[in-house]
Amino acid sequence: MLRLNYDEIVEKIVSDKGVTKEEVESKIKVKIDELSDLISKEGAAHIIANQYGIKLFENNAPKDFKISDVPKGVNGLNILGKMVSDFEVREFKTAKRQGRLGVCTVGDETGTLRFVVWDDKTISELNEKVKAGDILKIHDAYSKDNNGFIEIHLGSRGQVAINPEGESIGEVKAEVSRLGFSKMNIVELKEGDRAEVQGTVVQMFEPRFYNACEKCGRKVMVQGTDFVCNTHGNVSSKKFPVVNFFFDDGTSNIRAVCFADVAEKFIGRSGEELGGYKPEELDVLLKGNLGKQFVIKGKASKNSNFDRLELMINSIEEADPSSIMKSMEDAV
């Protein structure tokens, strides 16, 4: 939920902008009427705060994930997992390169997924030292969607600690992490739910960026004037955005996070285009999504740093008119 309640948001607007409480509440009522009561009072207050240029939150994105919470297309993942299969080394050869990769399945109390290692030094170390049942603390990995199943991959910038002191995992849940979503209201969401939610954008945050391989979307290393991908070698780098926003469906609200191509689709600009915007131009662009209704699909994940539930987005579509009308009828 939002960290500020309705009264606190109104009070902050009045205090920061020197306007009357009656004026602020009048604007909030107008916004609720505009959206046909499909938004909560707190959500409408957020939109008005944005219109006044008031920042209510810091832009913090989660880094640590339980296995069932891992969304596709995310870089910088930290995961603790128990090996439920032995580590296997495989040779590969493509038209452009050849080499080897390491593969095993890791799991925790929430599920299992495939773990793929590309760095040759790490492959050798794991091949010599690990076995099924060992615990791996994986740092700075990235995720991919492989035919509907989530995988985590590790390159030369990532790290793995074997059986780290003080770390343990209970009984591993055998369920394999994959995509699949159920229609839900935000107020119903629990940690681990894969949900399809229709609602309204009420708060936007300035995007962050990372340079990635244009072929696979993973982070690249800078070597002189070259961008190097551990999988594809020298590549053209592409700037990808990470976008956070608050989403309200009238029952409650939640912070949502989208990455890479999903973030670009949501904003309507590529990462390269967004990187060239001046701050005031970017602010105008982001505010263009305030009050718009979208259908988002994602995984509800607990952000332990702030003790709040967040929605990690896999896909986002602007709500079509017939869907909006149905929501209005259901709200009556």
LINQUIPE-V427138 format. One record per pair of residues at least 24 apart in sequence whose C-alpha atoms are under 10 Angstrom apart, sorted by the first residue. I is the first residue (numbers start at 0). J is the second residue. Records with the same first field share a line. If there is no record, write none. Layout:
# LINQUIPE-V427138
I: J  J
This chain:
# LINQUIPE-V427138
0: 185  186  245  246  247  251  252  253  254  306  307  308  309
1: 41  42  45  55  56  245  246  247  251  252  253  254  307  308
2: 55  56  305  307
3: 41  45  55  56
4: 40  41  42  44  45
5: 39  40  41  42  43  44  45
6: 40  41  44
7: 41  44
8: 41  44  45  47  48  53  55
9: 41  44  45  47  48
11: 48  53  55
12: 44  45  47  48  49  51  52  53  55
13: 48
15: 51  52  53
16: 48  51  52  53
23: 47  48
30: 290
31: 249  290
33: 290
34: 199  290  291  292  323  327
35: 323  324  326  327  328  330  331
36: 248  249  326  327  330  331
37: 197  198  199  247  248  249  250  292  323  326  327  329  330  331
38: 198  199  200  201  246  247  248  249  250  251  252  290  292
39: 199  201  247  248  249  250  251  252
40: 247  249  251
41: 201  247  249  251  252
42: 199  200  201  202  245  246  247  248  249  251  252  253  290
43: 199  200  201  202  247  249  289  290
44: 201  202
45: 200  201  202  203  245  247  289
46: 199  200  201  202  203  245  286  289  290
47: 201  202  289
48: 201  202
49: 201  202  203  282  286  289
50: 202  286  289
52: 282  286
54: 202  203  204
55: 202  204
56: 202  203  204
57: 204  205
58: 203  204  205  206  207  242  243  244
59: 204  207  243  302  304  305
60: 207  241  242  243  254  255  256  302  304  309
61: 256  300  301  302  303  304  305  309  311
62: 138  139  302  304
63: 138  139  301  302  303  304
64: 300  301  302  303
65: 106  107  108  109  110  111  191  300  301
66: 105  106  107  108  109  110  111  112  149  150  151  175  176  191
67: 106  107  108  109  110  111  112  149  172  174  175  176  177  190  191  192  193  298  299  300
68: 109  110  149  176  190  191  192  193  297  298  299  300  301  310  311
69: 112  141  142  143  149  150  151  176  177  191  298  299  300  311
70: 141  142  143  144  149  150  151  176  177  178  257  258  297  298  299  300  310  311  312  313
71: 141  142  143  144  145  147  148  149  150  151  177  178  257  258  259  297  311  312  313  314
72: 141  142  143  144  149  150  151  215  216  217  257  258  259  260  261  313
73: 140  141  142  143  151  216  217  218  241  257  258  259  311
74: 139  140  141  142  143  151  152  153  209  211  216  217  218  258  259
75: 138  139  140  141  142  153  156  157  217  218
76: 137  138  139  140  141  142  151  152  153  157
77: 136  137  138  139  140  141  157  158  159
78: 105  106  107  135  136  137  138  139  140  151  159
79: 105  106  107  134  135  136  137  138  159  160  162  163  166  167  168
80: 104  105  106  107  108  110  111  112  114  132  133  134  135  136  137  162  166  167  168  171
81: 105  106  107  108  111  130  131  132  133  134  135  136  161  162  167  168  169  170  171
82: 106  107  111  112  113  114  129  130  131  132  133  134  135  171
83: 107  111  112  130  131  132  133  134  171  173
84: 113  130  131  132  133
85: 126  129  130  131  132  133
86: 114  115  116  122  125  126  127  128  129  130  131
87: 115  122  125  126  130
88: 115  116  122  123  125  126
95: 231  232
96: 230  231  232
97: 230
98: 230
100: 153
101: 125  126  152  153
102: 126  152
103: 130  131
104: 131  150  151  175
105: 131  132  133  134  135  151  171
106: 132  134  135  168  169  170  171  172  173  174  175  176
107: 134  167  168  169  170  171  172  173
108: 168  169  170  171  172  173  174
109: 169  170  171  172  173  174  175  176  191
110: 170  171  172  173  174  175  176  177
111: 149  150  171  172  173  174  175  176  177
112: 148  149  150  151  173  174  175  176  177
113: 145  148  149  150  151  152  175  176
114: 140  142  149  150  151  152  153
115: 140  141  142  150  151  152  153  154
116: 140  151  152  153  154  155  157
117: 152  153  154  155  157  229  230
118: 152  153  154  155  156  157  158  229  230
119: 154  155
120: 155
121: 153  154  155  157  158  159
122: 153
124: 159  161
125: 159  160  161
128: 161
129: 161  162
132: 162
133: 161  162  163  167
134: 159  160  161  162  163  166  167  168
135: 159  160  161  162  163  166  167
136: 160  161  162  163  166
137: 161
139: 218
140: 217  218
141: 216  217  218
142: 216  217
143: 215  216  217
144: 177  178  313
145: 177
146: 177  178
147: 176  177  178  179
148: 175  176  177  178  179
149: 175  176  177  178
150: 176  177
152: 217
153: 217  229
154: 217  218  219  228  229  230
155: 220  228  229
156: 218  219  220  229
178: 296  297  298  313
179: 296  297  298
180: 295  296  297  298  313
181: 296  297
182: 294  295  296
184: 247  248  249  250  251  252
185: 246  247  248  249  250  251  252  253  299  310
186: 247  248  249  250  251  252  253
187: 250  251
188: 251  253  298  299  300  308  309  310
189: 298  299  300  301  308  309
190: 298  299  300  301  302  307  308  309  310
191: 297  298  299  300  301  308  310
192: 297  298  299  300  310
193: 296  297  298  299  300  310  311  312  313
194: 295  296  297  298  299  310  312
195: 294  295  296  297  298  312  314  315
196: 246  247  248  293  294  295  296  297  310  315
197: 246  247  248  249  292  293  294  295  296  315  316  317  318  322  323  326
198: 245  246  247  248  249  250  251  252  290  291  292  293  294  295  317  318  323  326
199: 245  246  247  248  249  252  288  289  290  291  292  293  294  317  318
200: 244  245  246  247  248  252  253  254  255  286  287  288  289  290  291  292  293
201: 244  245  246  247  248  252  253  254  286  288  289  290  291  292
202: 243  244  245  246  247  254  285  286  288  289  290
203: 242  243  244  245  246  254  255  282  285  286  287  288  289
204: 241  242  243  244  245  282  285  286
205: 240  241  242  243  244  278  281  282  285
206: 239  240  241  242  243  244  257  258  262  266  270  273  274  281  285
207: 238  239  240  241  242  243  258  270  273  274
208: 237  238  239  240  241  242  258  259  270  271  273  274
209: 236  237  238  239  240  241  259  270
210: 235  236  237  238  239  240  270  271
211: 235  236  237  238  239  259
212: 236  237  238  239
213: 237  238  239
216: 259  260
217: 259
237: 269  270  271
238: 269  270  271  272  273  274
239: 263  269  270  271  273  274
240: 266  268  269  270  271  273  274
241: 270
242: 266  285
243: 309  310  311
244: 285  288  289  310
245: 289  309  310
246: 289  290  292  293  295  310
247: 290  292
248: 292  293  326
249: 330
252: 308  309
253: 299  307  308  309  310
254: 299  307  308  309  310  311
255: 295  297  298  299  300  308  309  310  311  312
256: 297  309  310  311  312  313
257: 295  297  310  311  312  313  314  315
258: 311  312  313  314
260: 313  314
261: 312  313  314  315  316
262: 312  313  314  315
264: 314  315  316
265: 293  314  315  316  317
291: 317  318
292: 316  317  318  319  320  322  323
293: 317  318  319  322  323
294: 318  319  322
